[in-house]
Amino acid sequence: MRLTVRGRLTLVYGGLFVLAGLVLLGVTYVLVSQRLPTVLAKSESVLPPGGVAGGVTDRVEIRRFVEGTQNDALKTLLSQGAIALLVVSAAAIALGWLIAGRMLHPLQQITATARRIADAPDADRGLHERIALSGPTDEIKQLADTFDIMLARLDHSFDGQRRFIASASHELRTPLTLNRTLLEVALAQETASEQVRQLGTTLLAINDRHGRLIDGLLLLAQSERPVADRSYVDLADIVEHVAVSDTVKVVTEPHEATVAGNPVLLERLVQNLVENGVRHNVPANGWVRVRTGIRPDGWAALEVTNSGPVIPRYEVPGLFEPFHRYGTERLHAPGAGLGLSIVRAVARAHGGEVHATARDEGGLTVTVTLPRAL
């Protein structure tokens, strides 16, 4: 298990303190052991040359006594010094743990703020929060201030993006609506020639295609954000409502698959998958199979399988990229090339994922997994 920064600081601080204590104890031992022989020599020099009258201990006995005292003093110095070093080191390590925690508290505040922003259900709307760290202007406060500046710029950027989406939704649709109205009025006139009618019909088709493209881009931008307002939705109900086609046989196997999400976005997810399966199919005897249910791991699943042209497996991941099409039949398809991109964005916004597999017989099997709502 890796130590935390607090643990590593305490370990380094305590290790240096113990090392310094050992060095101090060793130096003291050496100095005292060098000093004791001098004391022994002085004690011998003060004795009479022939000993002390009346049976007093002679020089040899005194020397042995002093040497024994010297050894006892050195042993006592080592043992008592080691005990003192152990006690003081324990107190120093405990104090180092408290000081390290106190010094790292601002970093914990920065981490907690970043985690709250990251865990917010709609992260781009949580960027208004700031650390606002108080205290001396040291390296940690500079880090917190830099983080606040970054959050402010990100918040300003996302606000600009939201305003752009709202404005684009109106500004881009208005001229298309006006063009469509003018074309319909021109085509409704009895004096319009066949050439004018053919040109008007072509322009109306182009106008509709641009409208679908704009709607797809706006929906893609909106669906890439996490869903904040969620409702109880059963994917089986959506499948029964939207899984229909006049040109291709659609087989549904709707089983209960309850999720918590945005009903409009989830309906668009299912509709895009069904339309993608119908549009990119074989000219005759094509089919689309739509199934919903709960997987053994507890996740809700939506599976859409269709017949169609054979697609190389290495091309499958690119199908989820905006405007990416495979083959010439896709280049001339009426779609805007955003269907699967929107599916992936909606799935991820609901905490799920989407996966596609190319069938050996042709066509795709697209599986969407979402957290189940209990």
SVG drawing of the C-alpha trace seen along z (x, -y; Angstrom):
<svg xmlns="http://www.w3.org/2000/svg" viewBox="-53 -36 109 50">
<polyline fill="none" stroke="black" stroke-width="0.4" points="0.0,0.0 1.4,-3.4 1.8,-6.0 0.0,-9.3 2.0,-12.5 1.3,-13.1 2.7,-9.7 5.8,-10.2 6.5,-13.6 6.1,-12.1 8.4,-9.2 11.1,-11.5 10.8,-13.9 10.9,-11.1 13.7,-9.3 15.9,-12.4 15.1,-13.1 16.1,-9.5 19.2,-9.6 20.2,-12.9 19.6,-11.5 21.7,-8.4 24.6,-10.6 24.3,-12.8 24.3,-9.8 27.3,-8.3 29.3,-11.5 28.5,-11.9 29.6,-8.3 32.9,-8.9 33.6,-12.2 32.8,-10.7 34.9,-7.5 37.8,-9.7 37.4,-11.9 37.2,-9.1 40.9,-7.9 42.0,-11.5 39.9,-11.4 41.5,-8.0 45.0,-9.4 44.3,-12.3 42.9,-10.0 46.0,-8.0 48.3,-11.0 46.8,-12.2 47.6,-9.0 50.8,-8.5 53.6,-6.6 53.3,-3.6 49.6,-3.5 47.7,-4.7 48.7,-3.7 46.4,-1.4 45.6,1.2 44.0,-1.2 43.5,0.2 46.6,-0.1 46.9,-1.6 45.9,1.6 42.7,1.9 41.9,-1.7 42.6,-1.4 40.2,1.6 37.6,-0.4 37.9,-3.4 37.8,-1.2 34.7,0.5 33.1,-2.8 34.1,-4.0 32.4,-1.0 29.3,-1.3 29.1,-5.0 29.4,-4.2 26.8,-1.5 24.5,-3.7 25.0,-6.5 24.1,-4.2 21.1,-2.6 19.6,-5.7 20.4,-7.7 18.7,-5.1 15.6,-5.2 15.5,-9.0 16.0,-8.9 13.1,-6.4 10.7,-8.5 11.7,-11.8 11.5,-10.3 8.0,-8.9 6.9,-12.3 8.7,-14.0 7.0,-11.6 3.6,-12.2 4.2,-16.0 5.4,-15.6 2.2,-13.8 0.1,-16.6 2.2,-19.3 2.2,-17.5 -1.6,-17.3 -1.9,-20.9 0.4,-21.9 -1.5,-19.7 -4.9,-20.8 -5.1,-23.4 -4.3,-20.7 -7.2,-18.7 -9.4,-21.7 -8.3,-21.9 -8.9,-18.2 -12.3,-18.3 -13.4,-21.3 -12.1,-19.5 -13.9,-16.3 -17.2,-18.1 -17.0,-19.7 -16.1,-16.4 -18.9,-14.5 -21.5,-17.1 -24.4,-15.7 -24.0,-18.6 -20.2,-19.4 -20.2,-22.5 -22.7,-24.2 -20.6,-23.4 -17.7,-25.5 -18.9,-28.6 -17.5,-27.1 -14.1,-28.5 -11.5,-27.4 -10.9,-30.9 -8.0,-29.8 -7.0,-32.2 -3.6,-32.4 0.0,-33.5 1.0,-33.8 3.0,-30.6 3.3,-27.9 0.0,-26.2 -2.0,-29.4 -0.5,-30.2 -1.7,-26.8 -5.2,-27.4 -5.4,-30.9 -4.2,-29.4 -6.9,-26.7 -9.6,-29.4 -8.4,-31.3 -8.7,-28.1 -12.2,-27.5 -13.3,-31.0 -12.1,-30.7 -13.8,-27.4 -17.0,-28.7 -16.9,-31.7 -16.2,-29.3 -19.1,-27.0 -21.4,-30.0 -20.5,-31.3 -21.1,-27.8 -24.6,-27.7 -25.4,-31.2 -24.2,-30.2 -26.4,-27.1 -29.4,-29.1 -28.7,-31.8 -27.8,-29.3 -31.0,-27.4 -33.0,-30.5 -30.7,-32.2 -30.0,-29.1 -33.6,-27.9 -35.1,-31.3 -33.7,-31.6 -34.4,-28.0 -38.0,-28.5 -38.2,-31.6 -36.7,-29.9 -39.1,-27.0 -42.1,-29.3 -41.0,-31.3 -40.4,-28.0 -43.8,-26.6 -45.5,-29.9 -43.7,-29.8 -44.6,-26.2 -48.3,-26.9 -48.7,-29.4 -50.5,-28.0 -48.3,-29.9 -45.2,-28.1 -43.6,-26.1 -42.4,-22.6 -38.8,-23.6 -39.6,-26.0 -41.5,-23.3 -38.6,-20.8 -36.1,-23.4 -38.3,-24.3 -38.7,-20.7 -34.9,-20.2 -34.4,-23.3 -37.0,-22.1 -35.1,-18.8 -31.8,-20.7 -33.6,-23.0 -34.9,-20.0 -31.5,-18.4 -29.9,-21.5 -32.6,-21.7 -31.9,-18.1 -28.2,-18.9 -28.7,-21.9 -31.1,-20.0 -28.6,-17.2 -25.7,-19.5 -27.7,-21.3 -29.0,-18.1 -25.4,-16.7 -24.1,-19.7 -26.9,-19.5 -26.7,-15.8 -23.0,-15.8 -23.7,-17.3 -24.7,-15.1 -28.4,-14.9 -29.5,-16.7 -33.3,-16.3 -34.2,-12.6 -37.4,-10.7 -38.4,-7.1 -38.4,-5.7 -38.9,-2.2 -37.0,-1.6 -39.6,1.0 -42.3,-1.7 -40.2,-3.8 -39.4,-0.9 -43.1,-0.1 -43.7,-3.7 -40.9,-4.5 -39.7,-1.2 -41.8,-1.2 -40.9,-1.5 -42.8,-1.4 -39.9,-0.1 -38.2,2.5 -39.6,5.2 -39.1,4.2 -39.2,7.0 -39.5,5.8 -38.8,7.8 -39.6,5.2 -38.8,6.4 -38.8,4.2 -35.7,2.0 -36.2,-0.8 -33.7,-3.7 -33.6,-7.1 -33.1,-9.8 -34.4,-12.4 -37.4,-10.9 -36.9,-13.2 -33.2,-12.3 -33.8,-8.6 -36.5,-8.6 -34.2,-10.2 -31.5,-7.6 -33.9,-4.7 -35.3,-6.6 -31.8,-7.2 -30.8,-3.6 -33.9,-2.4 -33.6,-4.9 -30.0,-4.1 -30.8,-0.4 -33.6,-1.1 -31.6,-3.6 -28.4,-1.5 -30.1,1.8 -30.3,4.1 -32.6,3.1 -34.8,6.2 -36.0,8.3 -34.3,6.1 -35.1,6.3 -34.4,4.6 -34.6,6.3 -35.0,4.3 -34.7,5.8 -34.7,4.4 -34.1,6.1 -32.0,6.3 -28.6,8.0 -27.3,10.4 -25.1,7.7 -28.1,5.5 -27.7,2.9 -30.6,2.0 -29.8,2.9 -31.1,1.9 -29.9,3.9 -30.7,3.0 -29.6,5.4 -30.1,5.0 -29.4,6.6 -27.2,4.6 -24.0,4.3 -20.9,6.0 -18.8,3.6 -15.1,4.2 -14.6,4.5 -11.9,1.8 -14.5,-0.7 -17.0,-0.2 -15.4,-2.6 -15.3,-5.4 -19.1,-5.2 -19.7,-7.0 -17.7,-10.0 -19.7,-13.0 -20.1,-13.1 -18.3,-9.8 -19.9,-7.5 -18.8,-4.2 -19.1,-3.3 -20.6,-5.2 -24.1,-4.3 -23.6,-6.4 -22.2,-9.3 -25.6,-9.7 -27.8,-8.7 -30.3,-11.3 -29.1,-11.5 -26.8,-14.1 -24.2,-11.7 -24.9,-12.5 -27.2,-9.6 -24.7,-7.3 -22.8,-10.3 -25.9,-11.5 -26.6,-8.0 -23.2,-7.8 -23.5,-11.3 -26.9,-10.5 -25.8,-7.2 -22.7,-8.8 -24.8,-11.7 -26.9,-9.0 -23.9,-7.2 -24.0,-4.5 -22.1,-3.3 -22.7,-2.1 -20.9,0.7 -21.3,1.8 -20.3,5.1 -20.2,5.8 -22.1,9.0 -20.5,11.5 -23.7,11.6 -23.8,7.9 -25.2,5.1 -24.5,4.1 -25.5,5.0 -25.5,1.9 -25.9,2.4 -26.6,-0.5 -26.2,0.2 -27.6,-2.2 -27.7,-2.1 -31.0,-0.4 -33.5,-2.5 -34.7,-0.5"/>
</svg>
